[in-house]
Amino acid sequence: MSRVLRQAVTAELVKLGGLPAVVAAVLGTVGAAIVMTAALAGAQVGAERATAIVLQAVPYLQAGTILLGVLAVGTEYTGDQIRTSLACVPDRWVMLSGKTLAYLAWASSTAIAAVLAGWLTAHVVLAARGVPATGTSWPVVGAIAYLVLIGLLAQFLAVLTRGLLPALIGMLCLVLILTPLLRGVTRHARYLPGAGELLYRPGSDDVLTPATGLLVLLGWILAVGTVAVVAFLHRDA
């Protein structure tokens, strides 16, 4: 990594850490994971796997990493801050790379903390109930990867739309409303970005596997990211 890129990444990490909305998103995501898994583990009857319980919360936790992805870019377009940022880092490749790497650092930490906190909470509650918390924990790794990747897609969408609200509302509507609705209407809905959910829900689709579901999500990231990068490099600030 070049010195200029390291400096850009460091600056973006500090910038994100100084945003109250980012801190709130991180703490809110971890807190939501703890509350939801505690409620699920306490309410369900019978032997339940802690892994299965925490995975039920993942569709809601993605709102946190989506918000992080949008904030990493969208805040630049509030108050015309993007011009100041470009004056400090005129190389747009470096600037965007710094933002992407900073997002990945924040999102990975948030996803790991949230999923593991929920997993441990489920274990504690199940143990208090005297219920054996059995099962594999590998889907937890897939859940973390999905949360980070879906937020990365949101970041590229924010680059493309040059705004916080359009990207945030668009992504949340896509993953929380549109995708579930379309799955009941057409089988082609499996090729939306939500296909990445197979990383932590293997076997839930009769056509796609976790590997092909990942490829579908990566394809969306590549397509939106390519258009976003080209637009960012060639249009006015």
C-alpha positions as CSV (number, residue, x, y, z in Angstrom):
1,M,0.0,0.0,0.0
2,S,1.4,3.4,-1.0
3,R,2.0,6.1,1.5
4,V,-0.6,8.3,-0.1
5,L,-3.2,5.6,0.1
6,R,-2.3,4.8,3.7
7,Q,-2.8,8.4,4.6
8,A,-6.2,8.5,2.8
9,V,-7.3,5.4,4.6
10,T,-6.3,6.8,8.0
11,A,-8.0,10.0,7.3
12,E,-11.2,8.2,6.3
13,L,-11.1,6.0,9.3
14,V,-10.8,9.0,11.6
15,K,-13.5,10.9,9.7
16,L,-15.9,8.0,10.0
17,G,-15.1,7.6,13.7
18,G,-15.9,11.3,14.2
19,L,-19.4,11.0,12.8
20,P,-22.1,10.5,15.5
21,A,-24.2,8.7,13.0
22,V,-21.5,6.1,12.5
23,V,-21.0,5.5,16.2
24,A,-24.8,5.2,16.6
25,A,-25.0,2.8,13.7
26,V,-22.3,0.6,15.2
27,L,-23.7,0.6,18.8
28,G,-27.2,0.2,17.5
29,T,-26.3,-2.8,15.4
30,V,-24.6,-4.6,18.2
31,G,-27.3,-3.6,20.7
32,A,-30.0,-4.8,18.3
33,A,-28.3,-8.1,17.9
34,I,-28.2,-8.6,21.7
35,V,-31.8,-7.6,22.2
36,M,-33.2,-9.7,19.4
37,T,-31.2,-12.9,20.1
38,A,-32.1,-12.6,23.8
39,A,-35.8,-12.3,23.0
40,L,-35.7,-15.2,20.5
41,A,-33.7,-17.5,22.7
42,G,-36.0,-16.8,25.6
43,A,-39.2,-17.2,23.8
44,Q,-38.7,-20.3,21.6
45,V,-39.6,-23.7,23.0
46,G,-37.4,-26.8,22.7
47,A,-33.8,-27.3,21.9
48,E,-32.6,-24.5,19.7
49,R,-29.2,-23.8,18.2
50,A,-27.6,-20.5,19.2
51,T,-26.4,-20.2,15.6
52,A,-29.9,-20.6,14.2
53,I,-31.2,-18.0,16.6
54,V,-28.6,-15.3,15.8
55,L,-29.1,-16.0,12.0
56,Q,-32.8,-15.0,12.4
57,A,-31.6,-11.5,13.4
58,V,-29.2,-11.0,10.4
59,P,-31.8,-9.7,8.0
60,Y,-32.4,-6.8,10.4
61,L,-28.8,-6.3,11.3
62,Q,-28.0,-5.6,7.6
63,A,-29.6,-2.2,8.1
64,G,-26.5,-1.3,10.2
65,T,-23.8,-2.1,7.7
66,I,-25.9,-0.6,4.9
67,L,-26.0,2.6,6.8
68,L,-22.3,2.5,7.4
69,G,-21.7,2.0,3.6
70,V,-23.9,5.0,2.8
71,L,-22.4,7.2,5.4
72,A,-18.9,6.5,4.2
73,V,-19.8,8.4,1.0
74,G,-23.1,10.2,1.4
75,T,-21.9,12.6,4.0
76,E,-19.5,14.0,1.5
77,Y,-22.4,15.5,-0.4
78,T,-23.9,17.3,2.5
79,G,-22.8,20.9,2.6
80,D,-20.6,20.4,-0.5
81,Q,-17.9,18.8,1.6
82,I,-16.8,16.7,-1.4
83,R,-15.0,19.7,-2.9
84,T,-12.9,20.1,0.3
85,S,-12.1,16.4,0.3
86,L,-11.0,16.5,-3.3
87,A,-8.9,19.5,-2.6
88,C,-7.1,17.5,0.1
89,V,-6.9,14.3,-2.0
90,P,-7.1,15.3,-5.7
91,D,-6.5,11.7,-6.9
92,R,-10.0,10.3,-7.1
93,W,-8.8,6.7,-7.3
94,V,-7.0,7.2,-4.0
95,M,-9.9,9.0,-2.4
96,L,-12.4,6.3,-3.3
97,S,-10.1,3.5,-2.4
98,G,-9.5,5.1,1.0
99,K,-13.2,5.3,1.6
100,T,-13.8,1.7,0.5
101,L,-11.0,0.3,2.7
102,A,-12.2,2.5,5.7
103,Y,-15.7,1.2,5.2
104,L,-14.5,-2.4,5.1
105,A,-12.6,-1.9,8.4
106,W,-15.6,-0.4,10.1
107,A,-18.2,-2.7,8.7
108,S,-16.1,-5.9,9.4
109,S,-15.6,-4.9,13.0
110,T,-19.3,-4.0,13.4
111,A,-20.5,-7.3,11.7
112,I,-18.1,-9.4,13.8
113,A,-19.1,-7.7,17.0
114,A,-22.8,-7.8,16.3
115,V,-23.0,-11.4,15.2
116,L,-20.7,-12.7,17.9
117,A,-22.5,-10.7,20.6
118,G,-25.8,-12.1,19.4
119,W,-24.4,-15.6,19.3
120,L,-23.0,-15.4,22.9
121,T,-26.2,-13.9,24.1
122,A,-28.2,-16.8,22.6
123,H,-25.8,-19.2,24.3
124,V,-26.2,-17.5,27.7
125,V,-30.0,-17.4,27.5
126,L,-30.3,-21.0,26.3
127,A,-27.9,-22.1,29.1
128,A,-30.1,-20.2,31.7
129,R,-33.1,-22.1,30.4
130,G,-31.2,-25.4,30.5
131,V,-31.5,-25.9,26.8
132,P,-28.5,-27.4,25.0
133,A,-27.1,-25.0,22.4
134,T,-25.8,-27.4,19.8
135,G,-25.0,-27.1,16.1
136,T,-22.3,-25.8,13.8
137,S,-21.1,-22.2,13.9
138,W,-19.9,-22.0,10.3
139,P,-23.0,-20.1,9.1
140,V,-22.0,-17.3,11.4
141,V,-18.9,-16.6,9.2
142,G,-21.2,-16.5,6.2
143,A,-23.5,-14.0,8.0
144,I,-20.6,-11.7,8.7
145,A,-19.4,-11.8,5.1
146,Y,-22.9,-11.1,3.9
147,L,-23.4,-8.1,6.2
148,V,-20.1,-6.6,5.0
149,L,-20.8,-7.2,1.3
150,I,-24.3,-5.8,1.3
151,G,-23.0,-2.6,2.9
152,L,-20.3,-2.4,0.2
153,L,-23.1,-2.5,-2.4
154,A,-24.8,0.4,-0.5
155,Q,-21.6,2.4,-0.6
156,F,-21.2,2.1,-4.3
157,L,-24.9,3.1,-4.7
158,A,-24.2,6.2,-2.6
159,V,-21.2,7.0,-4.9
160,L,-23.5,6.7,-7.9
161,T,-26.4,8.7,-6.5
162,R,-24.2,11.3,-4.8
163,G,-26.5,11.4,-1.8
164,L,-27.2,9.8,1.5
165,L,-31.0,9.5,1.6
166,P,-31.5,8.1,-2.0
167,A,-28.9,5.3,-1.5
168,L,-30.1,4.5,2.0
169,I,-33.8,4.4,1.2
170,G,-33.2,2.5,-2.0
171,M,-31.0,-0.2,-0.4
172,L,-33.3,-0.7,2.6
173,C,-36.4,-0.9,0.4
174,L,-34.6,-3.4,-1.9
175,V,-33.4,-5.8,0.8
176,L,-36.2,-5.4,3.4
177,I,-39.3,-4.9,1.3
178,L,-38.9,-5.5,-2.5
179,T,-36.9,-8.7,-2.4
180,P,-39.2,-10.5,0.1
181,L,-42.2,-9.4,-1.9
182,L,-40.8,-10.4,-5.3
183,R,-39.8,-13.9,-4.0
184,G,-43.5,-14.6,-3.7
185,V,-44.2,-13.5,-7.2
186,T,-41.3,-14.6,-9.4
187,R,-38.5,-17.1,-9.1
188,H,-36.2,-14.6,-10.8
189,A,-36.1,-12.7,-7.5
190,R,-33.4,-15.2,-6.4
191,Y,-31.0,-13.3,-8.6
192,L,-31.3,-10.0,-6.7
193,P,-28.5,-9.1,-4.2
194,G,-30.4,-11.0,-1.5
195,A,-29.0,-14.1,-3.0
196,G,-26.0,-13.5,-0.8
197,E,-28.1,-14.6,2.2
198,L,-27.3,-18.2,1.1
199,L,-23.9,-17.6,2.7
200,Y,-25.6,-18.1,6.1
201,R,-28.8,-19.9,4.9
202,P,-27.4,-22.8,2.8
203,G,-30.1,-25.0,1.3
204,S,-32.8,-22.3,1.4
205,D,-32.9,-22.1,-2.4
206,D,-33.5,-25.1,-4.8
207,V,-31.3,-23.6,-7.6
208,L,-28.5,-21.5,-6.0
209,T,-25.9,-22.7,-3.6
210,P,-23.9,-20.6,-1.1
211,A,-21.2,-20.3,-3.8
212,T,-23.4,-19.2,-6.6
213,G,-25.4,-16.9,-4.2
214,L,-22.1,-15.2,-3.4
215,L,-21.3,-14.9,-7.1
216,V,-24.7,-13.2,-7.7
217,L,-24.1,-10.7,-4.9
218,L,-20.5,-10.1,-6.1
219,G,-21.9,-9.6,-9.6
220,W,-24.2,-6.8,-8.4
221,I,-21.3,-5.2,-6.5
222,L,-19.1,-5.4,-9.6
223,A,-21.8,-4.0,-11.9
224,V,-22.9,-1.1,-9.6
225,G,-19.3,-0.5,-8.5
226,T,-18.0,-0.2,-12.0
227,V,-20.7,2.3,-13.0
228,A,-20.2,4.3,-9.8
229,V,-16.4,4.4,-10.2
230,V,-16.6,5.5,-13.8
231,A,-19.1,8.2,-12.9
232,F,-17.0,9.4,-9.9
233,L,-13.9,9.7,-12.0
234,H,-15.4,11.6,-14.9
235,R,-18.2,13.8,-13.6
236,D,-17.9,17.1,-11.8
237,A,-17.7,17.0,-8.0
